[in-house]
Amino acid sequence: MFPPTAPALASRAMTDHREAPDRQQVDRRTVLIATGATVTALGAGGALAVSAAAQDNPAVRGGGRGGDGEPCYALTSETTEGPYYIDADKIRRDVTEDQEGIPLRLRLKVIDAESCRPVRDAAVDIWHCNAVGVYSGYQDMGSGGGGGEPPTGEPPTGEPPTDGPGGPGGPGGGGGHQEPTDDERYLRGTWRTDRHGEVTFRTVFPGWYRGRCVHVHVKVHVDGEWTDAGYEGGHTCHTGQLFFDERSVLLSAGVEPYASNTTERTTLDEDTIYPGNGHEGGLLVLEYDSRHIARGVRAALTLGVAPDETHDSTDTPPGATTSPSAS
């Protein structure tokens, strides 16, 4: 388990009133990333903490020299916002509320992909479905907005749907924003990056719904102002999704309440939103006890952004040739 968290703050309220510093404007460049795979022994018992890849590889952190023109980091892929975004509704780090599930500590670092400098005082939003595939604010939509087929009582097959509710072109599929249907706001939150460009959220491991793999949505806002009301103004420099490797998802499926979710599950490789390019596309680095994943998962990723650009949303990810579910 993770240590106790700080109390969640009231909606759109902050106790820290520091002003955002000026940010140097830079041009977008082509940049590089180094990836790898790691498996680390955990404790005397020999259980394994599994990492999707080497996010902290020194070649990634020190690959560029900032202002001397050397390439620094990969721009993280932009993906669709989906229909269930609610703007800066809860200024808080612990978004769990009363939701059951595997504790998830999500640490994100926002870095200027050109200069390697951390992006401080940015507003980072996350939102995702609960263990049984339902989004707060949209509970009337059912599991992921499409509702899917009625539970069959059979375990998830991992095979993606091709049509029908929740599948490509079905209800909850590609398209624009949908208005909330209720006042629930669990598993949603916004927080401020520190001087290292880092922000940490406490939540639960997401579940799945028909037509999509397990994922978390993320946005990064810059050039705004932190006030008593929260975060005002500025622009969105990144809209993306964060993904989980298959091993972690399969282990989570053996834990309640995930084990009760009989909705068809789409795998990472089958998903139509995941760009298939590892960390650059949002694949998280995960650490957990593989024998006892229910105790908690730590997830981390560095987001390489272009702070001078605006990326509010894309209804269709780059390179997509179909009309995928965008939830």
C-alpha positions in Angstrom: 0.0 0.0 0.0 1.0 3.6 -0.4 1.4 6.2 2.4 -1.6 8.3 3.3 -2.3 11.2 0.9 -2.9 14.8 1.6 -6.6 15.7 1.9 -8.3 16.5 -1.4 -9.0 20.2 -1.9 -12.4 21.7 -2.6 -13.6 22.0 -6.2 -11.4 24.5 -8.1 -9.7 25.7 -4.9 -6.0 25.9 -4.2 -4.0 26.8 -1.1 -0.8 27.6 -3.0 -0.9 31.1 -4.7 2.4 31.2 -6.4 2.3 32.9 -9.8 3.4 31.0 -12.9 6.8 32.1 -14.1 7.5 33.3 -17.6 8.3 30.5 -20.1 10.8 30.7 -22.9 9.2 30.2 -26.3 10.9 27.6 -28.4 10.4 26.0 -31.8 9.3 22.4 -32.3 12.1 20.0 -33.3 12.4 16.4 -34.1 13.7 14.6 -31.0 14.7 11.1 -29.9 13.9 8.7 -27.1 15.7 5.6 -25.7 13.6 2.7 -24.5 14.2 -0.7 -23.0 12.7 -3.3 -20.7 13.4 -4.0 -17.0 12.3 -6.5 -14.4 13.4 -5.8 -10.9 13.6 -8.1 -7.9 11.4 -6.9 -5.0 12.3 -7.8 -1.4 13.7 -11.0 0.1 10.7 -13.0 -1.0 11.8 -12.7 -4.6 8.5 -11.3 -5.9 8.9 -9.2 -9.1 8.2 -5.6 -9.7 7.6 -5.3 -13.4 8.4 -2.2 -15.4 7.1 -1.8 -18.9 10.4 -0.2 -20.0 13.3 1.8 -18.8 11.7 5.3 -18.5 14.6 6.4 -16.2 17.3 5.2 -18.6 20.1 7.8 -18.3 20.2 8.0 -22.1 16.7 9.5 -22.0 17.4 11.9 -19.1 20.7 13.1 -20.4 20.4 12.6 -24.1 20.2 16.3 -24.9 22.0 19.4 -23.6 19.2 21.7 -23.7 20.0 25.0 -25.3 22.9 23.9 -27.4 20.7 22.5 -30.1 21.0 18.8 -29.2 17.8 16.7 -29.4 16.4 16.2 -26.0 13.3 14.1 -25.7 10.4 12.7 -27.8 7.3 14.7 -28.1 4.6 12.5 -26.6 1.9 11.5 -29.1 -1.3 13.5 -29.2 -4.4 11.4 -29.1 -8.2 12.0 -28.9 -9.7 13.7 -25.9 -12.8 11.5 -26.1 -16.3 12.6 -25.2 -16.0 12.5 -21.4 -13.7 15.4 -20.4 -14.9 17.8 -17.7 -12.7 20.9 -17.5 -10.7 21.4 -14.3 -13.7 20.3 -12.2 -11.7 19.1 -9.1 -8.3 20.6 -8.1 -6.9 17.7 -6.2 -4.2 14.9 -6.2 -6.2 12.1 -4.7 -9.1 11.4 -7.1 -10.2 8.1 -5.6 -13.2 9.1 -3.6 -15.1 5.9 -2.7 -14.1 3.9 -5.7 -12.9 0.3 -5.1 -9.9 -1.0 -6.9 -6.1 -1.6 -6.9 -4.4 1.5 -5.5 -2.5 3.4 -8.3 0.1 6.0 -7.7 0.6 7.9 -11.0 3.7 10.1 -11.3 4.0 12.3 -14.4 6.8 14.6 -15.3 6.2 17.3 -17.9 9.2 18.4 -19.8 9.8 20.8 -22.7 10.8 18.3 -25.5 13.1 20.9 -27.1 15.0 22.3 -24.1 14.8 19.4 -21.6 13.6 21.9 -19.0 10.8 20.9 -16.7 7.5 22.7 -17.2 6.6 24.1 -13.8 3.2 25.4 -12.7 1.4 23.6 -15.5 -2.1 22.2 -14.8 -2.4 18.5 -15.5 -5.8 16.9 -15.8 -6.4 13.1 -15.5 -9.7 11.2 -15.9 -10.5 7.5 -16.4 -13.2 4.9 -15.9 -13.6 2.9 -12.7 -13.0 -0.8 -12.3 -16.1 -1.8 -14.1 -15.7 0.6 -17.0 -17.9 3.6 -15.9 -17.0 7.2 -16.1 -18.1 9.7 -13.4 -20.3 12.4 -14.8 -21.6 9.9 -17.4 -23.0 7.1 -15.4 -26.1 7.0 -17.5 -24.0 6.1 -20.5 -23.1 2.8 -18.8 -19.8 1.1 -19.4 -17.7 3.5 -21.5 -20.6 5.2 -23.1 -21.6 2.4 -25.4 -23.0 0.2 -22.6 -21.8 -2.9 -24.4 -23.6 -6.2 -24.5 -25.3 -7.5 -21.3 -22.8 -9.4 -19.1 -22.4 -13.0 -20.3 -20.9 -14.4 -17.1 -17.9 -15.4 -19.2 -14.4 -14.1 -18.5 -13.0 -11.4 -20.9 -11.8 -12.9 -24.1 -9.4 -10.1 -25.1 -11.0 -10.0 -28.6 -12.1 -6.5 -29.8 -15.6 -5.8 -31.1 -16.0 -4.8 -34.7 -19.4 -3.1 -34.5 -22.4 -2.6 -32.3 -22.6 -0.7 -29.0 -19.3 0.7 -27.8 -17.5 -0.6 -30.9 -16.1 1.5 -33.7 -18.9 3.6 -35.0 -21.3 2.7 -32.2 -22.6 4.8 -29.4 -19.8 6.4 -27.4 -17.5 6.1 -30.5 -15.7 8.7 -32.4 -17.1 12.2 -32.2 -17.1 15.3 -30.0 -17.7 16.1 -26.4 -20.8 14.9 -24.6 -22.5 16.9 -21.8 -22.3 15.2 -18.3 -25.4 13.3 -17.2 -24.8 13.4 -13.4 -22.8 15.3 -10.7 -20.4 12.5 -9.8 -16.7 13.4 -10.3 -14.8 10.4 -9.0 -11.5 9.4 -10.8 -11.0 13.0 -12.1 -8.7 15.7 -11.0 -6.3 18.5 -11.8 -3.0 19.4 -10.1 -0.1 21.7 -10.5 3.4 20.6 -11.6 6.2 21.5 -9.1 9.6 23.1 -9.9 10.7 19.7 -11.3 7.7 19.5 -13.7 6.3 16.6 -11.6 2.8 15.9 -10.4 1.6 12.8 -8.6 -2.0 11.5 -8.5 -3.5 8.8 -6.3 -6.3 6.9 -7.9 -7.2 3.2 -8.7 -6.1 1.0 -11.6 -8.7 1.6 -14.4 -10.9 -1.2 -15.6 -12.1 -1.7 -19.2 -15.1 -1.4 -21.3 -16.1 -2.6 -24.7 -14.0 -1.3 -27.6 -11.0 0.1 -25.6 -8.0 -1.1 -23.8 -7.2 0.0 -20.2 -6.2 3.7 -20.3 -6.1 7.0 -18.5 -6.8 10.3 -20.2 -4.4 13.3 -19.6 -4.2 17.0 -20.6 -1.5 19.5 -19.9 -2.3 23.3 -19.7 0.3 26.1 -19.7 0.5 29.9 -19.6 -2.5 30.2 -17.3 -2.7 31.6 -13.8 -3.3 29.8 -10.5 -5.8 31.7 -8.4 -8.2 31.1 -5.5 -10.6 29.7 -8.0 -8.1 27.2 -9.4 -6.5 27.5 -12.9 -7.6 30.2 -15.3 -6.7 31.0 -18.9 -3.7 29.6 -20.8 -3.8 26.9 -23.4 -3.7 23.2 -23.7 -0.3 22.0 -25.0 -0.9 18.3 -24.8 -3.9 16.0 -25.0 -3.1 12.3 -24.7 -3.8 8.9 -23.1 -1.8 6.7 -20.9 -1.7 2.9 -21.4 -1.0 -0.2 -19.4 0.9 -3.3 -20.6 -1.0 -6.6 -20.9 0.6 -8.4 -18.1 -0.5 -5.8 -15.5 -4.1 -5.8 -16.9 -4.3 -9.6 -16.8 -3.1 -9.7 -13.2 -5.7 -7.0 -12.3 -8.4 -9.1 -13.9 -8.0 -11.6 -11.1 -8.7 -9.1 -8.4 -12.2 -7.8 -7.4 -14.0 -5.8 -8.5 -12.2 -6.2 -11.9 -12.9 -10.0 -11.8 -16.6 -9.2 -11.9 -16.3 -7.2 -15.1 -17.4 -9.6 -17.8 -17.4 -7.0 -20.6 -15.4 -8.0 -23.6 -11.8 -6.6 -23.3 -9.8 -5.1 -26.0 -6.0 -5.7 -25.7 -3.3 -3.1 -26.1 -2.3 -4.3 -29.5 -6.0 -4.4 -30.6 -6.8 -0.9 -29.4 -7.5 1.7 -32.2 -6.3 4.7 -30.2 -2.9 3.5 -28.8 -0.2 4.6 -31.4 1.9 1.5 -30.8 5.1 3.5 -30.2 5.8 2.7 -26.5 6.5 5.5 -24.1 6.3 8.1 -26.8 2.7 7.0 -27.3 1.8 7.0 -23.6 2.8 3.5 -22.4 3.4 3.8 -18.7 6.3 2.4 -16.7 4.8 0.2 -14.0 6.1 -1.3 -10.8 4.2 -3.8 -8.6 4.5 -7.0 -6.8 3.5 -9.5 -9.4 2.3 -12.0 -6.8 0.2 -9.4 -5.0 -0.8 -6.7 -7.5 -3.8 -5.9 -5.3 -1.4 -4.2 -2.9 -0.8 -1.4 -5.4 0.8 -0.2 -8.6 3.2 2.6 -9.2 3.1 4.2 -12.6 5.3 6.8 -14.2 5.9 8.6 -17.4 7.7 11.7 -18.7 5.5 13.7 -21.1 7.5 15.6 -23.7 5.5 18.6 -24.8 5.8 21.6 -27.0 4.6 24.4 -24.6 4.2 27.0 -27.4 1.8 24.8 -29.3 -1.9 24.1 -28.7 -3.4 20.6 -28.8 -6.9 20.7 -27.4 -8.1 17.4 -28.9 -8.1 15.2 -31.9 -11.3 13.3 -32.8 -9.2 10.9 -34.9 -5.6 10.0 -33.9 -2.8 10.6 -36.5 -2.6 7.8 -39.0 -6.0 6.4 -38.2 -8.0 5.2 -41.2 -11.2 4.1 -39.4 -13.6 5.8 -37.0 -12.4 4.4 -33.7 -14.1 4.6 -30.3 -12.8 7.8 -28.8 -13.9 7.4 -25.2 
